[in-house]
Amino acid sequence: MTDIVIIGGCGHVGLPLGLAFAKAGKKVVALDIDAKKVAETNAGKMPFIDAGADELLLEVRKSKNFEATTDAKCIQQADVVVTVIGTPLDEHLNPRLEVYGDMLRKDRSFLRNGQLLIMRSTVYPGTTDHVAHALKAAGIEVDVAFCPERVAQGVALEEIHSLPQIVSGTTPRAVERAKALFKLLTPDLIELPTVGAELTKLYNNAWRYIQFAAANQFYMIANDYGLDFYEIHRAMTEKYPRGKGFPKAGFAAGPCLFKDTMQLSTFNDNAFFLGHSAMLVNEGLPNYLVRRAAQKYDLRSLTVGILGMTFKSDCDDPRDSLSYKLKKSLAFEAKEVLCADPYLERPWILPAEEVVARSALLFIGTPHSAYKKLDFKGKPVIDVWKSVPGGMTVV
Ligand SMILES: NC(=O)c1ccc[n+]([C@@H]2O[C@H](COP(=O)([O-])OP(=O)(O)OC[C@H]3O[C@@H](n4cnc5c(N)ncnc54)[C@H](O)[C@@H]3O)[C@@H](O)[C@H]2O)c1
């Protein structure tokens, strides 16, 4: 018998969650369509970096509390089914509202009456009620809950226990069952109506995205006046309680913040002006830096290096990384572009030392900690984060 099946169970959210429940004593099966990740996971190898997960995966494989599969029949055996598939935008920046329906249409023949279905992906507001209604109309009597994941990528296992868990459901019984389950991970539960819970998650991500945009816009204003944003940033934040937490400038990227800001915009009839402005600022930063660099250097005659291609520091995930946008822009402007990243293996990724040696100008694309100790051989390094000694913050 299986306690919990996680659909999307080998992903960045699904796998740490499954490991946490397995550690808490539940029998967990991670269902995923990616056969490679399933094989790696069953072999005890994490498909991505998450602090503490390597050891825990081996532990729960040994205790036989955790396994991965591509076979959707496992759904029949579970008391609880958790869904954490990706919820991407389409090419016009609209949420792909069909992803949950498609998944459930494919898998719903395996759902059985009496199960608890917990949706954990970040979804377009109203999706939970929509799913509950569709399942009921298909004659499937399951309790439907929405309990959004709010961990930061790379530290999911730690944050699963330290963050309060938001719980919502389409019936009181769904809420009670979801609460009983998440109490295994944290005593801190916050109950909301389903759309309130869906909005909470989108608000958290859009707020973070807007804060990054404010920092990036302030950076560009200061830079246009030849001023160092970080001197101003220090003055704004040091011993000034109301400036506390104001972010540094940098690429605001990754698979969640942009996407969720756009989901909120669609929900508000595309009239989320703050969100759209944040998108324009954040997405504009790579081109801004290239344009400023082109005013200072003859890029057409230079080999330029990018250090860091993943979407954030010390992370192995390149999804929606703005380093790729920087690379595209530089490929158009410069003689040649070379890229490094200690966390990625690609035919075109070179060791950082080689990129430094062959480039006349460098950009920090991702502020990985390893670059703090890198010898830049006295070459100019454009560093919007102020992350490496001697980096240029004014371009
Ligand atoms: N990455 C994060 O740190 C994070 C944090 C909070 C919330 N979220 C949200 O969680 C959701 C999942 O994000 P993620 O980063 O884990 O994505 P991911 O791509 O890492 O994981 C999704 C997994 O689902 C699998 N999958 C897709 N369709 C499937 C199907 N029909 N059946 C079975 N498996 C299927 C994929 O193969 C993949 O392994 C998204 O809604 C995201 O916005 C992500």
The ligand as an SDF file (V2000), in Angstrom:
LIG
                    3D

 44 48  0  0  0  0  0  0  0  0999 V2000
   11.1640   25.3500   -8.5310 N   0  0  0  0  0  0  0  0  0  0  0  0
   10.7980   25.8950   -7.3860 C   0  0  0  0  0  0  0  0  0  0  0  0
   11.6310   26.2090   -6.5220 O   0  0  0  0  0  0  0  0  0  0  0  0
    9.3460   26.1370   -7.0720 C   0  0  0  0  0  0  0  0  0  0  0  0
    9.0090   26.6800   -5.8260 C   0  0  0  0  0  0  0  0  0  0  0  0
    7.6640   26.8530   -5.5240 C   0  0  0  0  0  0  0  0  0  0  0  0
    6.6880   26.4980   -6.4360 C   0  0  0  0  0  0  0  0  0  0  0  0
    7.0380   25.9890   -7.6550 N   0  0  0  0  0  0  0  0  0  0  0  0
    5.9720   25.5900   -8.5770 C   0  0  0  0  0  0  0  0  0  0  0  0
    5.8930   24.1790   -8.5400 O   0  0  0  0  0  0  0  0  0  0  0  0
    5.5110   23.6620   -9.8220 C   0  0  0  0  0  0  0  0  0  0  0  0
    6.5550   22.6660  -10.2990 C   0  0  0  0  0  0  0  0  0  0  0  0
    7.7680   23.3630  -10.4970 O   0  0  0  0  0  0  0  0  0  0  0  0
    9.1590   22.6060  -10.5500 P   0  0  0  0  0  0  0  0  0  0  0  0
   10.2210   23.6570  -10.5120 O   0  0  0  0  0  0  0  0  0  0  0  0
    9.2100   21.5090   -9.5510 O   0  0  0  0  0  0  0  0  0  0  0  0
    9.0930   22.0040  -12.0080 O   0  0  0  0  0  0  0  0  0  0  0  0
    9.9710   20.8090  -12.5740 P   0  0  0  0  0  0  0  0  0  0  0  0
    9.9250   20.9160  -14.0410 O   0  0  0  0  0  0  0  0  0  0  0  0
   11.2900   20.7770  -11.8760 O   0  0  0  0  0  0  0  0  0  0  0  0
    9.1490   19.5290  -12.1000 O   0  0  0  0  0  0  0  0  0  0  0  0
    7.9490   19.1080  -12.6840 C   0  0  0  0  0  0  0  0  0  0  0  0
    8.0600   17.6050  -12.8940 C   0  0  0  0  0  0  0  0  0  0  0  0
    6.8020   17.1560  -13.3800 O   0  0  0  0  0  0  0  0  0  0  0  0
    7.0320   16.1620  -14.3580 C   0  0  0  0  0  0  0  0  0  0  0  0
    5.7870   16.0830  -15.1380 N   0  0  0  0  0  0  0  0  0  0  0  0
    5.2890   16.9760  -16.0240 C   0  0  0  0  0  0  0  0  0  0  0  0
    4.1000   16.5650  -16.4850 N   0  0  0  0  0  0  0  0  0  0  0  0
    3.8300   15.4010  -15.8490 C   0  0  0  0  0  0  0  0  0  0  0  0
    2.7410   14.4790  -15.8950 C   0  0  0  0  0  0  0  0  0  0  0  0
    1.6770   14.6930  -16.6790 N   0  0  0  0  0  0  0  0  0  0  0  0
    2.7960   13.3640  -15.1270 N   0  0  0  0  0  0  0  0  0  0  0  0
    3.8700   13.1370  -14.3250 C   0  0  0  0  0  0  0  0  0  0  0  0
    4.9390   13.9700  -14.2510 N   0  0  0  0  0  0  0  0  0  0  0  0
    4.8990   15.0770  -14.9910 C   0  0  0  0  0  0  0  0  0  0  0  0
    8.2590   16.6610  -15.1140 C   0  0  0  0  0  0  0  0  0  0  0  0
    8.9150   15.6220  -15.8040 O   0  0  0  0  0  0  0  0  0  0  0  0
    9.0990   17.2170  -13.9450 C   0  0  0  0  0  0  0  0  0  0  0  0
    9.9740   16.2520  -13.4010 O   0  0  0  0  0  0  0  0  0  0  0  0
    5.3160   24.8780  -10.7030 C   0  0  0  0  0  0  0  0  0  0  0  0
    3.9850   25.2710  -10.6700 O   0  0  0  0  0  0  0  0  0  0  0  0
    6.1890   25.9370  -10.0270 C   0  0  0  0  0  0  0  0  0  0  0  0
    5.7680   27.2310  -10.3120 O   0  0  0  0  0  0  0  0  0  0  0  0
    8.3350   25.7850   -7.9830 C   0  0  0  0  0  0  0  0  0  0  0  0
  1  2  1  0
  2  3  2  0
  2  4  1  0
  4  5  1  0
  4 44  2  0
  5  6  2  0
  6  7  1  0
  7  8  2  0
  8  9  1  0
  8 44  1  0
  9 10  1  0
  9 42  1  0
 10 11  1  0
 11 12  1  0
 11 40  1  0
 12 13  1  0
 13 14  1  0
 14 15  2  0
 14 16  1  0
 14 17  1  0
 17 18  1  0
 18 19  2  0
 18 20  1  0
 18 21  1  0
 21 22  1  0
 22 23  1  0
 23 24  1  0
 23 38  1  0
 24 25  1  0
 25 26  1  0
 25 36  1  0
 26 27  1  0
 26 35  1  0
 27 28  2  0
 28 29  1  0
 29 30  1  0
 29 35  2  0
 30 31  1  0
 30 32  2  0
 32 33  1  0
 33 34  2  0
 34 35  1  0
 36 37  1  0
 36 38  1  0
 38 39  1  0
 40 41  1  0
 40 42  1  0
 42 43  1  0
M  CHG  2   8   1  16  -1
M  END
$$$$
